[in-house]
Amino acid sequence: MRRNPSHSVHLKNSTPFEFLCVSRDMSQRRIIERVLGREGRVRWILVRPISLRPYKEARTVAETALANAPSQPSGWLMRALKLWHLRAQYAGARRLFQRRNSAVAVAWGASDGGRMAFMEGARAAGARRLYLEHAPVPGRITVDPRGVHARSSLPRTLEPYLAWADKHAPDRKAWRVSQNDVRQRARSRVREGDRILPPAEAPFLFVPLQVPCDVFVLTLASAAASLPEGWHLRLKEHPSARASVVEAIRAAGTSRIWLDNDNDTFAQVAASRGVVTVNSSVGIQAFYFDKPVVVCGPAFWAIPGIATPAPDLNSLKKVFAEAEALGFDTAARDAFMTYLSSVYFPAIDGGVSTASIAERLAGADAYGFWRVEP
């Protein structure tokens, strides 16, 4: 990674940005307006533009956007119509930003569906982009020019965070004061019969499920036999889950996996011996509770020392077999979380100074942590 000067560079944007935004949720819109409105004009794309122009990349973008969607169309006809619409949205966004190439494309999440098609169209037109999402740090928001979660621009090695902290973070414990603000966002949709309650006192690893999760549950069932004697996995369904994992757990035929949708997410984190996740934000929030975290997916914080990567079944079995030895590097976490809370995640209501939107769109930040893609 290229080393930038150690001093902070705050870029001045003489002309207010024009942000062209797509979002389907009013609460998300309010956050976008509060954060981006401090540095430019926020304009909403209420009806996403479409075009029939046959860009050769449109089909690939549409297929990727649909494949990543949490729900799939039923039948070949609905699938064909959805793909056609996504191709048209990609082409429409591409033509829009060809005409307004100084504007910044903005979307919430944008990892699938029409928002992904919109942002990919903007990318193809050479427009600058910002991806927003809730931050796992309370009161903060993710604003990244490359993507959110696994697509973020943050480095995947520990050294840059330690080097930054050595120069700019005399207090590496301040991030911990937010622990009392870490709360579950919504209760799971507990359905009649969707409870397989675990033993009260047995040691366990907590698993906050995401959507979809069928394959992950099968992986957990295979790996659970490697846990130490008397240990189990305690699962909780995602609040937006539409189908229960009860039958999948029962079909696995193991007493090592239990389901607890009733108890508060972070009460279960606090009581656990550690957290296991694909890339849920609950994993990084477990840092506030000083819990070891096992990461099975491509999370930006799946960095040895900060967490324990387990990207396949064999590595997960090995981690489970050594569950009693799970741990983490406190100094590494402190440096990492201090950077996130003081620089990377802007405060929704202002206050704490973080890297400006102008910096995020300029090509590279002051410390070399992110770089805008061409």
N, C-alpha and C positions, 0 to 999 in steps of 0.2 A: 504494500500500500504506500502510495506517495505521501511523504510527510509535509504538511503545511506549516507555516509559521505558527508558533505557539500562542501568539496573541489573537484575541477575538477580532474578527472583521465584521462590522455591521454595515451592510450595504444600504445605500439610500436609493430609493426608487422615486425619481423625480416625477414620473407619470403614474398615476394610480393604475393598478392592474384591472383588467376586465376579466372577471371569473364567470365562465359559462358552466353552470352546474346542473347535474341531474341527481335527484333523490326522490324516493317514494314515501318518505316519512317526515311528518311535520317537525318532530323533535330533532331529527337530524338536520333539517333545514335551518332551524333556529340556531343550532350549534355552528353550522357553516357560516351563517350570517354574522354571528358574534366573533368568530375567529378570523375569517377572511375579510370581513367588512372593515377591519382596522387598517387594511392595506390596499383596498381597492373597491371596485363596484361589483356587487354580486348580482348576476342575472340568472334567472331560472329558465331552463329548457322544459317547458310544460308539456309540449308535444315534441317528441324526439323526431328530428328530420329523417326522412327516408329518401332513398334514391335507387333507381333501377340500373345505375351504371355498373357494368360487370367487372369490377376490380378482381384480378386473379387471386388476391389474398383473402377475399371476402368469405369464401367457402371454408377455409381453414379456421378463420376467426370464429365463424358461426358454429362450426362443429365443436371447437374448444369451449366456447361459451356455454353451449348446451350440455356438453359432457360434464362440466363442473357444476351445473345447476343442481340444487338439492332435490328437485322433483323433475321427473321426466314425462314428456307427453305420452299419452296412451295411443298406440296404433301408429301405423306408418304415415297415414295422412296428416295427423296432427303434428307428427315429427317433421314432415316435409314443410308444412306451413310455418312451423316455428323456425326452422332453418332459413326459409325464405325471408321471414321477417327480420331475423338477426342479420342476414346479409344486407338487407335493405337499410337497416339502422347503421351498420358499419359504413356503407357507402354514403348515407346521408350525413353522418358526422364528418366523414373525410372531406366531403365537398364543402360543408359549413366552415371547417377550419382552414381550408384552402383559401376561402374568401376573407376570413377573419384570423389571419395567422398571428396576430399579436395577442389574441385572447388566450386565456389559460383554461384548459379543460379540467373540470372538477367532478369527482364522483365519490359517493360513499361506498367503500369496499371495492366494488367493480371487479370481483374475481369471477363473475359468471353473468350470463344473461345479457340483457340489453345494455346495462351499464358498462360491461366489458366491451361490447361491440362499439359503444360510443367512444370509450377511451382509446380503443385500438384504432378507430378511425381518425381520432385526433393525433395519435402517434404517427400514423402513416402520412398525415398532412404536415408533419413537422412542428406541431403545436406543443407548447409546454403543458405539463400535466401535474395535478396534485390529487393524491388519493387520501381520503380521510376515513377514520374509523375510531370508535371508542378506544381509549388507551386503558391498559390494565392498571395504570396509576390513577387513583381517584382525582376527579376534577380536571383531568387532562384529556387531550385529544391527539391522535396520530395524524400527522400531516407529512406525507412523504412523496417525493417526485417520481418514485419508481413503483411503489405499491405498498400494501399493508401486509401484516403477518409475515408469512414465509417469503413474500415478494418484496419486502422492505429493503432499503439500501444499506442497512446497518451491517458492519463487518461481522463475520462468523468466527472470529478468533478473539482471544482474550487480550492479547497484547495492546491493541489500540486503546482499550478502555483503561488499562492500568497506566499507560503512558499519559493519557489525558488527565487522569486523576492525580498523578504525581505532580503535574504542573498547575492544575486548576481547581482542585477539590480538597481544601484543608479540612473540611468537615464532611466525612463520608458516612455519617450516621443519620443525617437529617432526613433522608428519605423514609426512614422507619416511622416517623411520626404519623404517617398516613394510615397506619395499620387499622386504627379505629374506624376509618372511613371505608374500608374494604368490606363490601356487602354483596350478597347475591342480588342480581338485577331482577330476577323474577322467580316465582315458584314453579316447579315442574308441574305439568298437567297430570296429577296423580289420578289414575283411573281405578275403578273398582277391580280388585284382584291383582293390581300391579305392584304388589309388595312381597318381597322375599326378604324378611328382616334377618339381619345377621346376629351372631352372638354379641352380647353387650360388651364384654371385657376383652375379647381376643384381639391380639395385635393385627392390624390391617393396613393395606395401602389403599388410598382413596382414588377412585377413577371417575372424574367428571366426563361424561360422554358427550360427544358432539353429533352432528347430523350430516350425513348418514353414519351409522355406527355398526352395521351388521358384521362386516368383515373384521372390524376391530374386536368385537365381542368374541368372535371365533378364535382370534389370535390370543386374546386374554385367557380363554378357556384352555387352550393348548399349553400356554406357559404357566398357568396357575399351579399345576402339579409340582413345579419346581420350587414353590415357596417353602420356607422352613415349616417344620411341624407346628400346627396350631395357628398359622397365619392364614388370612384370607384377603380377597379383594372385595372392596365395598364400592359398588357402582351407583351412580345417580344419573338419571336421564336428563338430557338437555331440555330447558323449558319449552322449546319450540318443537320437540319431538312429537310426531303424529302417530307413530306406531311404537308399542311397547317392546322392550327387549326380554320380557318375562319368558316367553316361549323359547327364545334362543338360549337363555340361561338354563332353563329346565332341560332343554334338549342336550345341552353340554354334559349333563349328568355328573356334575362335580359339586362337592360341598365347599369348594374354595372360592366360589363367587356368590355374592349376595347383592340384593338391590335395596337401596334406601332412598326413596324419593321424599320422605317426610321431613327428615332433619335438615336444618340449614346447611348450605354448602360449606361455609367456612367454619361452622362448628365441627363438621366432619373432617375438614382439613386439619384443624387444631388437634383433634383427637387421634389422627392418623400417625403412622410411622413414616409416611411419605406420600407423594402424589404421583400418579401415572397418567399421562395424557398423550394424545397425538400432537396437538399444538394449541390446546385451549388456553385462554387467558387466565383461567383458574391456576394453571401451572405457575405462571410468573407471579400471580398474586399470592401463591403459597410461600414465596420468598419472605413476605412480611411475617410469616409464622415460623420462620427458620426451619422449614421442612425440606428434606431432600426431594428432588423432582426427577422423574424418569420421563424422557421425551422420546416418543416413537415416530414423530413426524419431522418435517423440515422447518421447525420453528426457528425464528431468528435468535433465540436465546438457548438453543440446543448446543451449548458450548461446554466442553468438559471443565469442571471446576465450578461453573455456575449451575449446571444441571448434569444429568447422566444420560447421554444419547443411547437409545436402544432401537435402531432403525429396522430391525428384522426379528423374526421369531427366535432364532438361535441366541441373539444377543439379549433379548428380553428374558429368555429362560435363564441365562447366566446371571443377569441382574437379579431376578427373583430368587435364585438359589442363594445369592449373597445379600439378601434384603436386610439382614441384621447389620451389615457393614455399610449401608448406604449413607452418604454424607455429601458435603459440598465445601467449597473454599469461601470462608466468610469474607476475606479481603477482596476476593474477585467479585463476589456479589455486591459488596458495598461500592466498588468502583463502577460496576456496570449499572446498578440502579441509580447511583448519583448522577451519572451521565444522562440516563433516560429522564429522570425527574427534573433536572436543572437545565437541560439543553434540548433534548430530542422531542419531548412531549410538551407542546404549548398549553398553558393554562386556558381553559375555556373562557374564564372571566377576566383575563388579563392578569395583572399582578406580577408574578415572577417573570423576569426577563429570560426569554429563550431565543434561539436562533430565529431570525425574522423570516417571513415568507419570501422576501426578496433574496435572502441567502439561499433558501431552499431551491429557488428557481435559477440561481446564477451559474450553476455548473458544478460547484463543489463547495462544501461548507468550510469553515475556518480550520477545522482539525482533520479534514480528509475522511470523515465518516460516511458521507454520501456523495454521490455524483449523479448528475442528471444525465439520463441516456439521450443520445442524439436522436 
